[in-house]
């Protein structure tokens, strides 16, 4: 497979500095791919897809009538990040998560950041993820966001920006682990020679994160709470439970009794110490939040508040997922840590500000507009690719509910060579690293993360529900990958 006709274009290409010249960390990968015979890469791509199908690596697409379950698309060319590129990302992610944890503790506590005028009180209290019942909560070890998935994008000049934070129930890490397992068999020689940092330690690190929330430590009973098999991320719920060696449960499997949470088993009731919840906050407990929820556990929140059970991530963390609140994270970092943000946000216009709203309305054709609490590529306008009719619809939405929208410039997302039929073409990517926070100021970051790829030519939307796929992400140890 030759890269001779591959044109990196004027975007930042993760593999090539310019046409025919691979970046140092990707030189070995490029050389070995070019050594493959005609059609060999396509055969390996097909083998990888068969392996993923056999593993049952799927996701559900809500609203589709042609069958809900889909195989998650995968591309055989990995994304390579050398050690020098990864190190500042890791530091910036740790800094960001520590500051966000301080913010959550503060807004449900003394609200100093609101009182000091750094973040407007109105924006906090009108955030969909802000839960008044969480006021006064003190989670174990003072940690609110135990598992975070932070979306990063790379612009034309190679600068990484934070696109959004995901603190409630960040998904996708199962694909990271399974992609890696497949890649070890797909390109085994180049993988071994590249000294790629491992990701298979994640389930053990995740389990330890939750065990630390209980006084019983390694003896604690941890469960994964899922909405059930019709949820879009059910494969991941069952996968992580299996990898951690803990029970996968639904709300009906748990009960509250005598101020504790119990799990129904064939041997009777067993006490539960820690719940890794993959259910949205409002569905956790019909007594505390949505009364119509059939997914949660009646009385769970009262037990949690009293310290009878630990929950990760803590209820109420969704306020930090709000895309309007996201705009203030650099200010949070300065306020709580006394430091400048190591990872910049994408420049953001808040439509709740009259001046910003006027600018956005005048430049809808050039901006990306997002609803504050939507995900998966929904509730979004990509101005340069929109029609006049679509812009008119969004303009009306902005005027009707400006608090609910932000706008950002259209970034020239970086690209990675991607196999398209029998040739290699550039496709846009983002990156979701996963961070585990156990207390203190030194969270653990999984080396790499989920690289999502926009498989449609020219598309900037990488979400699987919108036609995106994924690639393995190789973080190299030291100067690995530079030699041929």
C-alpha angles and dihedrals in degrees: 000000000000128000090197093108095038111116116197089196122197095311123094105271115206093209106034130047087198136339110313094001114099121205112257095254092050098043095099093047092049092049094049094046090052089052091061115105125245111298093003096115091051089051090052090047089053091048091051091051091050090051092050090048091051089051090054094236100173143140133204124242112208116224097018114131097197094075125305100235117081133180108243107244115240134191122210098217107087127217110242125210117182122218094258091055095045100047097069091043090055092049092048093049092051091049092050096049093048090052093047090051090053089050094053092048090048100048091049089044132030095346092217093158090056094044091051091052097242095121117024112246092221092059092051096047094045093051110115090227096053108107117193093199088066092065110123095017118148109193120204112284088003091276120141102165107048095161122032133176111197117192115222130187130189121222131213094277093051096257116144117225131188108243098183145332125241113198107149106064108339110194137194105068092110088063089052091056097042094044088055093050090052094045092055087064097036099055101010100158098048090042093054093045094049095063094226115192112247126251099183090090090074099092091052092047090048093051091048090051090058096040089058088063091068130065086226090066112185090007092060119118108235123188135184111229112210132179087227142262096311092064116108092238099040092118088059094047092054092040095054093044089052093046093049092044094236134124122274108218141176126214092266090059092062132066136182117231134157092358094304138093118246133192121218111234136166086259095053129263121346123192117247118216102179133023121200096202121206092177123100114257096250093057097049098090126010090202094057104030131003109016091202095058114125093175102068139062120263109237095013096122093053090053090047093050090051092051097250093126137014123229128198122229094026117239111261097039090113091083087075091054090063107113091220092055088047089067090066099052094101087054090048090054091052092044099048103027103027090231139113115252111266092203115046125221120237105264104269136199116207109214090204086073109080094218092050092046092053091051093048093049090052093048105037091128091062103039140073110233120200135186112238097240106025124107140177093058093297126129090028138125121202099200101202090052097041133102126235089251093053091049091051090053092050093046089058091049092050093051092046097048112010093165089066097060143067130180131209136182116264106259122210094239115214119256139220130199108265130188110247110180102303100343141063119246132172117257130183120253142184130193132229112193118190122228127195117203120197101166134285123057102295113078120180119249123202107234104250118348136201115333107200118198131203100228095190113088111259094003120136094191110100100173115123090227088059098048101280129135139188144253133201112259115220117201106190125219113241110315095342118146095031098102127070 
